[in-house]
Amino acid sequence: MEVAVFSAKPYDREYLSQVHAARYSHTNMDNSHAQQSQLPRTELVFHDFPLSVETVPLAVGATAVCVFVNDTLNVPVLKALHQEGVRAILLRCAGYNNVDLEEAERLGFFVANVPSYSPEAVAEFAIALIQTLNRKTHRAYNRVREGNFNLDGLLGRTLHGKTVGIIGTGKIGISLARILQGFGCKLIAYDPYPADAFKPYGEYASLDELLPQSDFVSLHCPLTDQTKHIINEKTLAKMKKDAMLVNTSRGGLINTKAVIDALKSHQLGGLALDVYEGESALFYQDHSGGIIQDDEIMRLTTFHNVILCGHQAFFTEEALTEIADSTLKNLEDFIRGVPCKNSLVAEGHLTARRDSVPVRI
């Protein structure tokens, strides 16, 4: 059985290949490995290109495709994949807003994601962004390299005692709360599905209550119709003046034009983004030799109080191992025809996991 892996970077090849080899090793087998050895031999075929209508022919002969956040799985792509004999879509990520699940259901695809992997990795990166933005270590680094040891313009705020608003209390939001409690922060959270696990760290509030109280706001919710542009002109106006905003979740949670205006008017004190709503045309590729046509992201780079990263919060050895392991476990569930705990669409039906409570990231 062939699996076509799209948007494959060197680290995808390394970790998927390592975990694949380990799972199908015939040495020192226990019973579970013995069962795995009875599965059809699977071959991972890696493609550097993202999945799109134009690259569907690369999946010819494959039974499954393995995709990432910026691969396109809209109606035309799904129809083309189905025509080529593909029957399973393996998302090596948590988000699935790039997949037309209704069309996948209609065509009878198996679709599964990796809903949780090393939440501490993303939470720790959010902390790194908060402190870099707050203490201006990125600016200090560049100054010292030029022999400038002047402290003017590098004044920050002590995190201890500050109020942090966490929007979304899934596993990552809880991990962030656990870390911030150690800093001595007061924590407020907004989530339409409150989690008992957050209660030891802080209190829930409405979004309208959270925004004006928070010195820092960190986004950790999935991208849905309800959360798209949850940060917009109106919500930015409700934030405490000079507060800082961090997004390590999904780019579409923020209206980029609105945050640019808030930065220009000094309503927003700082912005740190690891995700961007127009990232699919930019991220995971080297554009240093060309002209970037996205005027909004280029405008963001001109602000001294903005930090932009390329969707790397998940990027740790531990997370990549977990992603590869869960992705291949989803594949095995598909092959065996057994229920898959990570399925979004199985046997032509949207699963209860997707329909009841939105998947947290």
N, C-alpha and C positions, 0 to 999 in steps of 0.2 A: 504494500500500500504506500502510495507516494503522498507526501505532504509538501505543498508549495509554500515556502516561508517568504513573505513579502516584506519590503522595507528592512531587509536584514543587514544589520551593521556587524562589524567584526565581533563585538561583544555578544550579539545574538547568536552568531555562529558558534562562538566558543562555549557559551553556557548551555544552549540547547543541545549541542553535540555532546558535551560532557555528561549532562543528565540523561540524554537518550542512551548513550553507551552504558552508563551505570545501570539504568533500569533494565536493559536487555542483556546484561552481562550473563554469561553462562557459567561463570566461576563462582564458587562458594554460594550457590543458590539456596535460599530457604524456600518454604512452601509458596510464598507470594511471588518470588522470582520464578519459581517453576511454573506457576500459572501464567505469568507474563510471557514466558518463553513459548507458550502455546498460541499466543496471538500471532496474527500474520506479521511477517517481517515488514517493518515500516522504514521508509527512506525519507530523510529530510532533504529537500532540494531548495537551496537558498537563492533568493533573488534580491539584488540591491534596490530594485525599483519598487516604488509604492504600487499598491493595487489600484487599478483604474480600468475604465473600459478599454483603453489602449493596451494595457498589460495583461488582460485576462488570458490571452493565448499562452502566456507562460505557465498557466495552470493546467494546460492540456495533459491528460493522463493522471492528474492528481484526484484523489478522493476527498481531500481536505485542504483548506488553505489556512495558514497561520498569519494573522495580521496584527497591526499595531494602531495607535490612536489616530494617525493621519492617513491611513488607508481609506479608500472610498468604497463603501458597500451600499450604494443606493439601488434603486429599482433596475436600471440598465445593467449595472455590474452583477447584481444577483441573478438576473435572468441569463446573462451570458455565462456565468459560472455554472449555473444549473444545466445549461445546454451542453457544457463541456464535461458534465458528469461529476462535478464537485457536489458533495452532499453534506459536508461539515465545515463550519467556520469556527476557528479557534482564535479567540482574542487573547493576546498575551498582555492584557492590561485590564483595568477595572472598568473604565468608561466604555460605553457602547452607543453613544449618541451619533456615531458615524455609520451605524448599521440601521437600515430600514427593517425593523423587526417584524412589522406587519407583512411585508413582502416575503421576508424569510419564512414566516409562518405559512403563508400561502403556497410557497414553493416546496415546503416540507424539509427545510434545512434543519440540521442540528447546529445550534449556536451556543457557545459557552465562553465565559470570560474568567478572569482571575480577580475575584472581587476584593481580595485582601492579600497583601504581601508586604511584609516588613513595614507596618505603619510607622514604626519609630524612625525609619529612614526619612520619610517625608516630614514628620514632625520635627526631627532634628534639623533638617534643612530649613524649615520655616523659622526656627529659632536663629539659625545662622543669618538668614535674611533680615530678621527683626533687629538683631544686634549690629549687623553691618550697616544697615540703614540708619539706626539710631546713633551708633558711636562713630559712624563715618570712617570706618577702618579702610574702606576701599579708596577713599580720598587720601588718607594718611599714607597708605602704601605707595600711591603714585607720587606724592610729595617727596617722601624720603628717598625714593629712587632718583629724584632730581636734586638731592641735596638740600631740600627745603624742610626744615624742622619746626616751622612756625605752627603754632596751635590755633591761630585765628581761623574761625570757620569750621572747627572740628568739635564744637561743643555738643555734647549729647545729654541724655537724661538717664538717671538711674532707673533701671527696670523695676527694682524692688519698690513695692507700694503702688505701682501703676495699675490701671484697670485695662485688661485685655478682653476684647469681645471675640468670641469664637463662633463663627457661623457654620454650623454643621458639626454634630458630635458623634460621628461614626468612630471607627477605630483610630483613625489619624487624629481627629479632633480630641479624643480622649487622651491619646499619647501626648499631644501638645499640652493639654491641661496638666498632666502629671509633671511634665518638665517645668512649666511655668509656675506651678505651685512651689517648686524648689527655689525659684527666684524670688518668691514672696509677693507674687502678683495677686490682685483681686480679679477673679474670673467671672465673666458673664457669658452665657451661651444662648444662641437662638437656634432652634431646630423644631420643626413641626412634629417630629417623632422623638420626644425626650428619652434619653437613655439613663437608666439607673446608675450606670457606671460613672456618669459625670457628677453625680450628687456630692461625692466627697470633696470635689474640687471647687465648686461654685454653684451659682444659681442660674436658672433659666429666666429669660425675659423675652418680651416681644422685640422685633427688630427695631421698632420705633423707640423702645426703651434702651436697647443696647447701644445704638449708634451715638447718641449724645453723651454717654457716660464713658466711652472707651478711648483710651489714649492710643491703643493699637487695635486694629481689627484684622483678624486672620480668617481666610475663607477655606472651608473644608467640606463643602457640600457638592453633590453631583450636579451635572448640568441637565436640567429638565425644562419643560415649558414654563414651569413656575419659577425656576431660579435663573433663567436667562436674563442677563443684565440686572441682577438683583442689586448691583451697585450701579446707580445711574444718577442723573442730575438731581433727582429728588432726594434719594437716600444720601448722596454726598453732602447735600445741604444740611442734613440732619446730624452729620458727624460733628464731633467736637473739633473746633477750629485747630488746625495744625496737627491733627491726629495722623497716624501712619497706617497705611493699608498694605497688606501682604496677601498674595494669591499664589498658592501652590496646588490648586485644585484643577479648575477648568477655565480656559481663557474667556469663554462666553459668559461667565458670571459678571464680567465687568464691561460696561460701555466705555470703550477706549476714548472716544471724543469727550465724554463727560469728565473722565479723570484728567485729561489734558487741560480742560477748562478749569477744573478745580485746582490743579497745580499752578496754573497761570495766575489765578486769583488769590493764591495762598490759603485757600480753604483747606486744602489737603497738604499736610506737612511733609509727606514722603510716600513713595510707592515702590514696592518690591514685587516683581513678577517673575515667576518661573514658568508661567503659561501665558498665552496671548491668543485673543480670539481669531486672529489671522495667521496663526502659527503654521497651519498645514502647508502653506506655500514657502515657508522659510526654515522651520526647525529641522534639526538632524541633518542639515546639509551645509556645506561650506560655500558661502556667498561672498567671501572676501575679495574675490577677483572680479566681481560684477557690480552692477548698480541695482540696489534694492529699490523696488518700485512702491513699497508700502510706506506712504508718507506719515502715517500715524505712528508706526513703530520707530521710524527715524526721528520724528519729533520728540518722542519719549527719550531717546538717547541724548538729547540736548540738555536735559534737566540734571543738575548736579545731585538732586535728591531723589533720583530714580535709579533703581537697580534692575537690570534685565538679565535673566538667565534663559537657557535653552531647553527647558523642561527636563531638568536633571535631578529633581528632588528624590526620585525613586532610585537613582543610579548608585547602588552599592552592591558589593559582591553578594551579600546575603539576599537582597531583594531579587537580583537576577537569577540566583539559584532557585528561590521560591517560585518565581514566575515560570521558569522552565519546567520545574517539577509539576506545578499545578496544570500547566498547559498540556503536558504529556499525559497526565492523569485524566484530564478531560477527554483527550483523544482515545485513551483506553476504554473509558466508559462508553464512548460512541461506538467503538469497534465491538465491544461486548454486547451492546444494546441494553445496558443496565442504567437505572436512574443516575443522573449526574447532578450533584448538589450545586454545581456552578452553571447549570444550563439556563439560558434565557429563552431559547426555543428548542423544544425536543419533540420529535415525532410529529412535527407540523402543528404544535400547539405552544402558545406563549405560556411559560411556566408560572406557577403561583408565586414563586420567589420574585419574579419581575413585576407581577400585577399587584401584589398586596402592599408591600413596603418597598419604597425605592431603594435600590442598592446604594449603600454608603461607600465612600471611597476613602 
